[in-house]
């Protein structure tokens, strides 16, 4: 029998290079993910492989190196910047005699810490349970043993099957509650559409500055922090743009490389705001050396949730850290492509407001023509 060891917050980070072009950026990202989860990184193990090892993901030599780092650093947790199979996770925990956490589990844990609204907490719990379901299928061997003993003899079911049944019941309850929340959201959206306001959603890579921009445009106080996934719960506010335009602005959860599919599925109710928007403001950290990769990752998630056909304007944020000048770039037909701003200092915000008013007027004219 193997019982999983307890966890801790002092970790050895493991990041292996399988030929990725953004390996250096992924090093920084796993460090920031650990920091966002409240984990202290005591050591980092790097390596290069052609493919993952079937049994331990990292291979025997690298596993020995990780074990040595655990002992010398006094760490109680191993954090992989990769997704592990249940068997790999079990084998590694047996070898290290400590908790091993993979990338998806870490992101799920951060989401669990950050969720504030009732709906957000439901979404995170659903994602965690659906992730756990994959662990139960090929999970810990002691769960497959028949219960026995005084007061423990059941109706002939293994502990594993009992756990599966309990999990399925809870998943159904959560999905029903989220379906109710989605219906309420759709009702609110129809009410806003009757007011003929321009519906705008902020999307972007995590920590690109969406919430800072949202606060700047709406004069609200959404939580902002220099950390990954500071905002999980979608917040919507009505703002008045230049020329008296009525605009509904929504701040959404940030995306990240290899965002767990269970999270994308669980947050479908929240991300519905993105799919149904009239316009997406794709906020980009202009100071990031990996901004092109981050843009590609966000667009990949937009395709996954069915929002790739929504009109999009790129907003290059944090120009105060790049030397770029505020302004608007248009194509040869006069269509707005990018806006350069600093949400922190307010530079270029007037260009963004004018652009939103212009798009609102275009939409209003189109609605009028259709009605006629």
C-alpha positions, 0 to 999 in steps of 0.5 A: 500500500502507498499513501501519498505523502504530505505537502509543503511550501518549500520546493525544488522546481523541475523544468526540462527542455524538450526543444522548446523555443521559449525555454528561458521564458518558461523558467521565469514562468514556473518561478512566478507560478510558484511565487503566486501559489505561496511556494518558496523555490529553494532549488531549480533542476534543469535538463534536456531530453528528447522525450519524457521517460515513461516511468518517471518523466525525467529519467533515472539520472535526473531523478537522482539529481532531484533527490539530492537537491531535495535533501541538501535544500531541505525541501518538502515538495517537488514542482514540475513545470510539466504535466505528469501522468498518474503513474509518473506522479506515483513513482516519483512520490515513492522515490522522493517520499514527498509530494510531487505536483505538476503544472496543471495541479499547481495552476488549479491550486492557484485558482482555488486560492484566488476565487472570490465569487460563489460562481468562481469557487464552483468553477474551480472546484469542478475543474479540480474534481475533473482533474482528480477523476483522471488520477482515480482511473490510474491512481493510487493502488491502495484505492483499488483494495476492498475495504474490510474490518468492523464497520468498514465492510461495504456492499462489495464495492472497492474504495476506488469505485466508491470514490468515483461515485461520490465524485460523479455526484458532486460533479453533477451538482456543480454542473447544475449550479453553473448551468443556473449561473449561466442562465442568469448571465444570459438574462443579464446580457440580453438586458444589456443588449436591449440598451444597445451598448457596445459589449467589450471584453478584455482578454490577454495573457496573465499579468498583462495589465487587464485589471489595471486598464479596467480600473482606469477605464471604469474608475473602479477598484478591481483587485490588482497585483503583480502576480499571475492570475490576480483576477479570476472572477469576471467583472462588468461595468458600464462606462461612458466613452467619448461622445457619450457612447454607452459601453459595457466593459468586462474584465476576464481571467488571464490566459497562460501557456498550456492552460489546463483543459479542465479549467477552460471547460469549467470556466465556460460560463465566465468565458461566455462573456468573451464569446458573446462580446462585440469586441475583444481588447487583446491586452499585451505586455509590450515590455515582455520579451515573449510577447509574440508567444503570449499573443499566440497562446491567447489566440489559441485559447480564443479558438478553443472557446469559440471566440476567434471570430469576435473582432479584436483590437490589440492593446500594447500596454506598459509602454512606459517600460518600453519607450514606445509612444502612445498612439493608434495604428490603422491599416490601409483601409483605416481600420484600427489594428493596435493602440499603444497605452500605459494603463499604469500612467494613463498615457494613450488612454484618450486614444483608446476611449476615442477608438471605443466611441468610434466603434460604438458609433459604427455599431449603432449605425449598423443596427440602425441600417438593419432596422430600416 
